Amino acid sequence: MGLVMALQITQLRMTRFLGRFGRARKGATAVEFALIAAPFFFLLFAIVEITMVFFTSTALDHASMDVARKIRTGEFQSTGASSADFVAQVCDSMSGLIACNGNVSVDIRTFVDFGDVVVNNPIDANGNLNQGAFQFDPGNAGDIVLVRVFYSWQLSTPMIGTVFANLANNRRLIVSSLAFRNEPFGA
């Protein structure tokens, strides 16, 4: 009889405890926040990172247009500037919020006619930027020039890279392309 009585008392205590636990509202907000905090912060960081990628894309487009204008007018060719000079000027023209840190590459080619312009894929089979295939030929007066500027962005938000990365090592390639005919400079 003592064992049965002890089990009944334990069951009664457990029922009272569960009843109090079910009615308690202290900490409910903390528990609810804990349940939604991880998805909320993941979404917040993903939105910020994607915004930064689009901001970088816009800054790269603007800087590329500014510096490519020097090729179009012949200023770049007359000074004997190199690919490294072009990259340095693009980096200087981009906002101070975006660090180049060796992430910028250029491919500048000339063509006879706009119909001859061929845009090859800058990403190799391993998912890396194929910089060995890049050229630097700003052309002469009247030439058709294709300027492509590449920026390799390191994605840092977890799991976003599987969807948003187009390079190896969780990186996103941002490309700015311009095609134009050089002005009749130097005549």
N, C-alpha and C positions, 0 to 999 in steps of 0.2 A: 504494500500500500504506500510506503514511503517513496518508492521510485515513481509511481504513477503521479503522486501528489507533486513531486519535484518537477516532473515533465509538464504538468498542467501549469505550475507557477512559471516555469520558463517560457511556455507558450504564451501565457498571459502577458508576461513582460515584453516578449518579442512583438506581440500584437500592439501593445501600447506604444512601444518604440517606433514601430513602422507607422502607426497612426500619427504620432508627433512629427516624424520625419516627412510624411506626406503633406502635412499641413504647414510645415515650416517654409517661410518665404525668404529668410535671410540668406544672401548669397546666390539667389536665383539669377540675378543680373550677371554676376560674375561667371556663373556656369554657362549662361546663354552666350555671353561674349566669348568665352573660351571655345565654344562650339563654332562660332562664325569668324573668329580672329584670323585663323590661318588662311582660309579662302579670301577673306577681305584684303589682307596684306599682300597676298600673292597677286590678286587682281590689281591692287593699287601700284605695286612695283612694276608689274607688266605694262600697265598704262603709261607710267612714267618712262620706262625704257623705250617703248614703241614711239612715244612722243619725241624722245631724244634722237632716235634713229631718223624720224621724219624731219626734225630740226636740222640735223647734220646733213641730210640730203638737200635741204633747201639752201643751207649755207654753202655746201659744195657746189651746187648749181650756180649760185651767184658768184662765187670766187672763180669758178671755171670760166664763166662768161667774161669777167673782168680781165683775166689774164689772157684768155684766147683772143681778146680784142687786140692785144699787142702783137699777136702772130698775124692776125688779119690785116693790120695796118703796116706790117713789115718792121715794126720797132724791135721785135724780138730777134729777127734774122740779122738786122744791121748791127746789133750788139754782140752777136756770136754767142748768145746764151745757150745753155744746155738744158737737158731734161731735169737735172737737179735744181737749176735756177727756176724753171717753170714750177716745180713742186714747191720750192721755197716761197715763191710769190703766191701760189694758191694758198699755202698755209698762212701766210701773212694776211691775205684777204679774208680768210675765214674768221668768224667770230672768235674772240679770246676764250670762249667757253669750250671750244673744241680743240683738243690737242692733237697734232698730227702724229708725233712720236713714231715716225717711220711707217705709218698706216696708209700713206698716200702714194699712189703710183700713177704714171701717165703712159698713154699710148697715143702717139700723134703720127698720122700717116697722110700721104698725099695721093690724090687720084686725078685722072685726066677728066673724067666726067662724073656727074652725080650718080648716074646709072651704074658706074663701076664700083661704087662704095660697097665694101664688104665688111660686115661686122662679125668678127669671129668670137667665139665664147672664150672669155678670159679665164674660165675655171677648168682646170685639168681633171682627169678621170679620178684622181684621189681627193678632189674637193679643195684643192689649193689654188691660189692665184698664180697663173702661169706667166710670171714676169719675164721669163726668157724669150717669149714671143713678142714682147712689146718693142715698138720702134719710136724713134724721135726724128721726124722729118717734117719741119714746119713749112717747107715748100717755098716757092718763089711767087712772084706777082702773078695773079690769075689762076693759080692752082686751087683745086678742090682739096680742102683739108678736113680730116676727121680727127677731132680731139676727144679723147675719152679719159676721164679722171676717175680713179678708183680709190675708195676709202674702205678699209677693213675694220668693221666695228665689232668689238668683243661684247657678246651678250652675257649679262651677269644674272638675270632673273632665272631661277631654276625652272626647268621644264619648258620655258618659252623657246629655247634653242632648238628643240626637236621640231618645232613648227616653223620658226622664223629664220633659222640659220640656213644659209646657202653655201657656206664654206665649211671646211673641216674645223675642228676645235671650237665649236660653238660660236662661230663668227658670222656676221652678216656683211655681204659685199654691197656697198652703195656706189652707184655709177652715175656719172654725169657725162652726157655725150653731146657734142656740138658738131655740126657739119656746115661749112661755109666756103665761099670762094674768096681767096685773098684779093685785096684791093690792088689796083695797079700802082704799087709803090716802086720807088727807086728809078723811075724813068726820067 
